[in-house]
Amino acid sequence: MTARIDPESAVPPYEQLCRQVAEQARGGTLPVGYRLPTVRALAAELGVAVNTVAKAYRTLEADGVVETRGRQGTFVAPADSAAAREAAAAAETFARRAKRLGLDADEALAAAVEAVRAAYAS
């Protein structure tokens, strides 16, 4: 695994780490089942606080990119499992709420498309 933190970046260090690990996992550079370094080891390697790496690992786990197996460590998760389920659940919640708000399907879809564009533009 290769990761680099740019201290001059406006992007917080934990988010930089999340993006790099997610890109490597989804791109196949980090194969499913690959064991990531411990929080302390990676923090020392990158020159960041332990809490920075811990926050990145928690975020990656919530996003379904990695899975923690207790004392065994943190591993790259299958890309199509938790992340896809989480996205589908979020989309369903959005659709139900948009309907309750009185939006028709086209209006809801337009709102979703705009939100995705905005999220991916950053």
Accessible surface in RSA format (square Angstrom, percent):
REM  Atomic radii and reference values for relative SASA: ProtOr
REM  Chains: A
REM  Algorithm: Lee & Richards
REM  Probe-radius: 1.40
REM  Slices: 20
REM RES _ NUM      All-atoms   Total-Side   Main-Chain    Non-polar    All polar
REM                ABS   REL    ABS   REL    ABS   REL    ABS   REL    ABS   REL
RES MET A   1    51.77  26.8   2.87   1.9  48.89 116.4   5.00   4.2  46.77  62.0
RES THR A   2   104.71  74.5  99.78 101.2   4.93  11.7  81.65 109.7  23.06  34.9
RES ALA A   3    20.27  18.6   0.36   0.5  19.92  45.3   2.64   3.7  17.63  46.7
RES ARG A   4   170.49  71.6 166.02  84.6   4.47  10.6  75.24 102.8  95.25  57.7
RES ILE A   5    25.04  14.2   9.25   6.9  15.79  38.1   9.25   6.7  15.79  42.9
RES ASP A   6    49.10  34.4  48.11  47.9   1.00   2.4   8.53  20.1  40.57  40.5
RES PRO A   7   116.22  84.7  83.14  75.8  33.09 120.3  90.13  74.4  26.09 162.2
RES GLU A   8   157.69  90.5 125.97  95.3  31.72  75.5  54.56 105.5 103.14  84.2
RES SER A   9    41.15  34.8  15.97  21.3  25.19  58.0  14.75  31.4  26.40  37.0
RES ALA A  10   106.99  98.4  66.96 103.3  40.03  91.1  78.54 110.6  28.45  75.4
RES VAL A  11    38.94  25.6  35.79  32.4   3.15   7.6  37.72  32.8   1.22   3.3
RES PRO A  12    59.50  43.4  53.60  48.9   5.90  21.4  59.50  49.1   0.00   0.0
RES PRO A  13    54.90  40.0  54.90  50.0   0.00   0.0  54.90  45.3   0.00   0.0
RES TYR A  14    50.86  23.7  50.34  28.6   0.51   1.3  17.38  13.1  33.47  41.3
RES GLU A  15    53.72  30.8  53.72  40.6   0.00   0.0  15.78  30.5  37.94  31.0
RES GLN A  16    16.51   9.2  13.66  10.0   2.85   6.8  11.62  24.7   4.88   3.7
RES LEU A  17     0.47   0.3   0.47   0.3   0.00   0.0   0.47   0.3   0.00   0.0
RES CYS A  18    12.65   9.6  12.35  13.8   0.31   0.7  12.31  31.2   0.35   0.4
RES ARG A  19    93.45  39.2  88.68  45.2   4.77  11.4  46.58  63.7  46.87  28.4
RES GLN A  20    43.62  24.4  42.43  31.0   1.20   2.8  25.34  53.9  18.28  13.9
RES VAL A  21     0.15   0.1   0.15   0.1   0.00   0.0   0.15   0.1   0.00   0.0
RES ALA A  22    21.59  19.9  21.29  32.9   0.30   0.7  21.59  30.4   0.00   0.0
RES GLU A  23   120.99  69.5 107.11  81.0  13.88  33.1  47.30  91.5  73.70  60.2
RES GLN A  24    24.79  13.9  22.77  16.6   2.02   4.8  17.45  37.1   7.34   5.6
RES ALA A  25    15.33  14.1   3.91   6.0  11.42  26.0   4.14   5.8  11.19  29.6
RES ARG A  26   116.91  49.1  85.47  43.6  31.44  74.9  51.49  70.4  65.42  39.6
RES GLY A  27    63.91  78.8   0.00   N/A  63.91  78.8  31.54  86.6  32.37  72.5
RES GLY A  28    50.81  62.7   0.00   N/A  50.81  62.7  30.84  84.6  19.97  44.7
RES THR A  29    99.85  71.0  73.18  74.2  26.67  63.6  53.11  71.3  46.75  70.7
RES LEU A  30     3.76   2.1   3.02   2.2   0.74   1.9   3.02   2.1   0.74   2.0
RES PRO A  31    75.88  55.3  70.23  64.0   5.65  20.5  75.88  62.6   0.00   0.0
RES VAL A  32    95.33  62.7  70.44  63.8  24.89  60.0  70.44  61.2  24.89  67.5
RES GLY A  33    34.06  42.0   0.00   N/A  34.06  42.0  19.07  52.3  14.99  33.6
RES TYR A  34    72.05  33.6  63.43  36.1   8.62  22.4  50.96  38.3  21.09  26.0
RES ARG A  35   123.61  51.9 108.93  55.5  14.68  35.0  36.70  50.2  86.91  52.7
RES LEU A  36     5.01   2.8   0.00   0.0   5.01  12.6   0.04   0.0   4.97  13.4
RES PRO A  37    38.87  28.3  25.29  23.1  13.58  49.4  38.00  31.4   0.87   5.4
RES THR A  38    77.10  54.8  67.41  68.3   9.68  23.1  69.38  93.2   7.72  11.7
RES VAL A  39    39.91  26.3  36.91  33.4   3.00   7.2  36.91  32.1   3.00   8.1
RES ARG A  40   177.85  74.7 173.26  88.3   4.58  10.9  62.32  85.2 115.52  70.0
RES ALA A  41    53.63  49.3  40.25  62.1  13.38  30.4  49.15  69.2   4.48  11.9
RES LEU A  42     0.90   0.5   0.90   0.6   0.00   0.0   0.90   0.6   0.00   0.0
RES ALA A  43     2.84   2.6   2.52   3.9   0.31   0.7   2.55   3.6   0.28   0.8
RES ALA A  44    83.89  77.1  51.32  79.2  32.57  74.1  63.48  89.4  20.41  54.1
RES GLU A  45   119.37  68.5  81.88  61.9  37.49  89.3  44.19  85.5  75.18  61.4
RES LEU A  46    29.37  16.4   6.72   4.8  22.65  56.9  11.24   7.9  18.13  48.8
RES GLY A  47    68.64  84.6   0.00   N/A  68.64  84.6  36.49 100.1  32.15  72.0
RES VAL A  48    32.30  21.3  12.52  11.3  19.77  47.6  21.34  18.5  10.95  29.7
RES ALA A  49    63.77  58.6  46.55  71.8  17.22  39.2  57.47  80.9   6.30  16.7
RES VAL A  50    57.78  38.0  54.14  49.0   3.64   8.8  54.14  47.0   3.64   9.9
RES ASN A  51   117.67  81.1 114.39 110.5   3.28   7.9  26.97  64.9  90.70  87.7
RES THR A  52    28.70  20.4  23.84  24.2   4.85  11.6   7.26   9.7  21.44  32.4
RES VAL A  53     0.00   0.0   0.00   0.0   0.00   0.0   0.00   0.0   0.00   0.0
RES ALA A  54    20.72  19.1  18.93  29.2   1.79   4.1  20.14  28.4   0.59   1.6
RES LYS A  55    90.31  44.1  90.27  55.4   0.04   0.1  46.43  41.8  43.88  46.7
RES ALA A  56     0.00   0.0   0.00   0.0   0.00   0.0   0.00   0.0   0.00   0.0
RES TYR A  57    12.67   5.9  11.57   6.6   1.10   2.9  11.90   8.9   0.77   1.0
RES ARG A  58   148.10  62.2 141.06  71.9   7.04  16.8  74.51 101.8  73.58  44.6
RES THR A  59    45.81  32.6  40.79  41.4   5.02  12.0  33.63  45.2  12.19  18.4
RES LEU A  60     2.22   1.2   2.22   1.6   0.00   0.0   2.22   1.6   0.00   0.0
RES GLU A  61    73.30  42.1  63.34  47.9   9.96  23.7  21.48  41.6  51.81  42.3
RES ALA A  62    70.36  64.7  47.35  73.1  23.01  52.3  60.33  85.0  10.03  26.6
RES ASP A  63    72.70  50.9  66.67  66.4   6.03  14.3  15.58  36.7  57.12  57.0
RES GLY A  64     1.81   2.2   0.00   N/A   1.81   2.2   1.73   4.7   0.08   0.2
RES VAL A  65     4.75   3.1   2.43   2.2   2.32   5.6   4.71   4.1   0.04   0.1
RES VAL A  66     2.82   1.9   0.00   0.0   2.82   6.8   0.00   0.0   2.82   7.6
RES GLU A  67    60.62  34.8  60.58  45.8   0.04   0.1  21.21  41.0  39.41  32.2
RES THR A  68    67.21  47.8  44.08  44.7  23.13  55.1  37.02  49.7  30.18  45.6
RES ARG A  69    98.96  41.6  84.10  42.9  14.86  35.4  40.30  55.1  58.66  35.6
RES GLY A  70    60.40  74.5   0.00   N/A  60.40  74.5  42.44 116.5  17.96  40.2
RES ARG A  71   243.75 102.3 207.40 105.7  36.35  86.5  89.85 122.8 153.89  93.3
RES GLN A  72   118.59  66.3 107.02  78.2  11.57  27.5  42.72  90.9  75.88  57.5
RES GLY A  73    16.56  20.4   0.00   N/A  16.56  20.4  16.56  45.5   0.00   0.0
RES THR A  74    14.09  10.0  12.34  12.5   1.76   4.2   1.00   1.3  13.09  19.8
RES PHE A  75    22.54  11.3  22.54  14.0   0.00   0.0  22.54  13.7   0.00   0.0
RES VAL A  76     1.95   1.3   1.55   1.4   0.39   0.9   1.55   1.4   0.39   1.1
RES ALA A  77     6.75   6.2   3.72   5.7   3.03   6.9   3.72   5.2   3.03   8.0
RES PRO A  78    52.86  38.5  52.09  47.5   0.77   2.8  52.86  43.6   0.00   0.0
RES ALA A  79    51.30  47.2  38.53  59.5  12.77  29.0  40.93  57.6  10.37  27.5
RES ASP A  80   115.29  80.8  98.63  98.2  16.66  39.4  43.59 102.6  71.71  71.5
RES SER A  81    29.67  25.1  24.88  33.2   4.79  11.0  25.38  54.0   4.29   6.0
RES ALA A  82    35.75  32.9  33.28  51.4   2.47   5.6  34.25  48.2   1.50   4.0
RES ALA A  83    22.21  20.4  16.68  25.7   5.53  12.6  18.30  25.8   3.91  10.4
RES ALA A  84    54.02  49.7  41.09  63.4  12.93  29.4  49.56  69.8   4.46  11.8
RES ARG A  85   156.01  65.5 147.52  75.2   8.49  20.2  77.18 105.5  78.83  47.8
RES GLU A  86   106.77  61.3 100.48  76.0   6.30  15.0  28.33  54.8  78.44  64.0
RES ALA A  87    62.41  57.4  51.79  79.9  10.62  24.2  58.64  82.6   3.77  10.0
RES ALA A  88    63.26  58.2  50.85  78.5  12.40  28.2  58.57  82.5   4.68  12.4
RES ALA A  89    57.69  53.0  50.53  78.0   7.16  16.3  56.19  79.1   1.50   4.0
RES ALA A  90    62.32  57.3  48.88  75.4  13.44  30.6  57.31  80.7   5.01  13.3
RES ALA A  91    59.44  54.6  50.33  77.7   9.11  20.7  56.98  80.2   2.46   6.5
RES GLU A  92    89.18  51.2  83.24  63.0   5.94  14.1  34.87  67.4  54.31  44.3
RES THR A  93    91.75  65.3  88.27  89.5   3.47   8.3  64.42  86.5  27.33  41.3
RES PHE A  94    79.68  39.9  73.97  45.8   5.71  14.9  79.30  48.1   0.39   1.1
RES ALA A  95    53.64  49.3  47.99  74.1   5.65  12.9  49.10  69.1   4.55  12.0
RES ARG A  96   144.95  60.9 140.09  71.4   4.86  11.6  51.05  69.8  93.90  56.9
RES ARG A  97   139.88  58.7 139.88  71.3   0.00   0.0  28.12  38.4 111.76  67.7
RES ALA A  98     2.81   2.6   1.17   1.8   1.64   3.7   2.43   3.4   0.38   1.0
RES LYS A  99   165.11  80.5 152.83  93.8  12.27  29.2  97.32  87.6  67.79  72.2
RES ARG A 100   176.75  74.2 139.00  70.9  37.75  89.9  78.38 107.1  98.37  59.6
RES LEU A 101   122.00  67.9  89.81  64.2  32.19  80.9  94.13  66.1  27.86  75.0
RES GLY A 102    63.59  78.4   0.00   N/A  63.59  78.4  33.94  93.1  29.65  66.4
RES LEU A 103    67.26  37.5  55.66  39.8  11.60  29.2  55.75  39.2  11.51  31.0
RES ASP A 104    82.76  58.0  73.23  72.9   9.53  22.5  45.47 107.0  37.29  37.2
RES ALA A 105    84.44  77.6  66.45 102.5  17.99  40.9  74.44 104.8  10.00  26.5
RES ASP A 106   114.16  80.0 106.81 106.3   7.34  17.4  30.13  70.9  84.03  83.8
RES GLU A 107    88.44  50.8  80.64  61.0   7.80  18.6  31.91  61.7  56.53  46.2
RES ALA A 108    14.75  13.6  14.72  22.7   0.03   0.1  14.75  20.8   0.00   0.0
RES LEU A 109   114.83  64.0 111.28  79.6   3.55   8.9 114.26  80.2   0.57   1.5
RES ALA A 110    62.84  57.8  50.32  77.7  12.52  28.5  58.48  82.4   4.36  11.5
RES ALA A 111    45.53  41.9  30.72  47.4  14.81  33.7  39.65  55.8   5.88  15.6
RES ALA A 112    28.94  26.6  25.62  39.5   3.32   7.5  28.84  40.6   0.10   0.3
RES VAL A 113    58.13  38.2  55.54  50.3   2.59   6.2  57.96  50.4   0.17   0.5
RES GLU A 114   102.18  58.7 102.04  77.2   0.14   0.3  49.16  95.1  53.02  43.3
RES ALA A 115    61.72  56.7  49.41  76.2  12.31  28.0  57.69  81.2   4.02  10.7
RES VAL A 116    84.49  55.6  82.48  74.7   2.01   4.8  84.42  73.3   0.07   0.2
RES ARG A 117   156.47  65.7 147.23  75.1   9.24  22.0  56.00  76.5 100.47  60.9
RES ALA A 118    63.34  58.2  44.23  68.3  19.11  43.5  52.73  74.3  10.61  28.1
RES ALA A 119    67.51  62.1  43.42  67.0  24.09  54.8  54.91  77.3  12.60  33.4
RES TYR A 120   183.07  85.5 154.98  88.2  28.09  73.1 111.40  83.7  71.67  88.4
RES ALA A 121    89.17  82.0  47.16  72.8  42.01  95.6  58.58  82.5  30.59  81.0
RES SER A 122   106.05  89.6  54.48  72.7  51.57 118.8  66.34 141.3  39.72  55.6
END  Absolute sums over single chains surface
CHAIN  1 A     8176.0       6578.4       1597.6       4823.0       3353.1
END  Absolute sums over all chains
TOTAL          8176.0       6578.4       1597.6       4823.0       3353.1
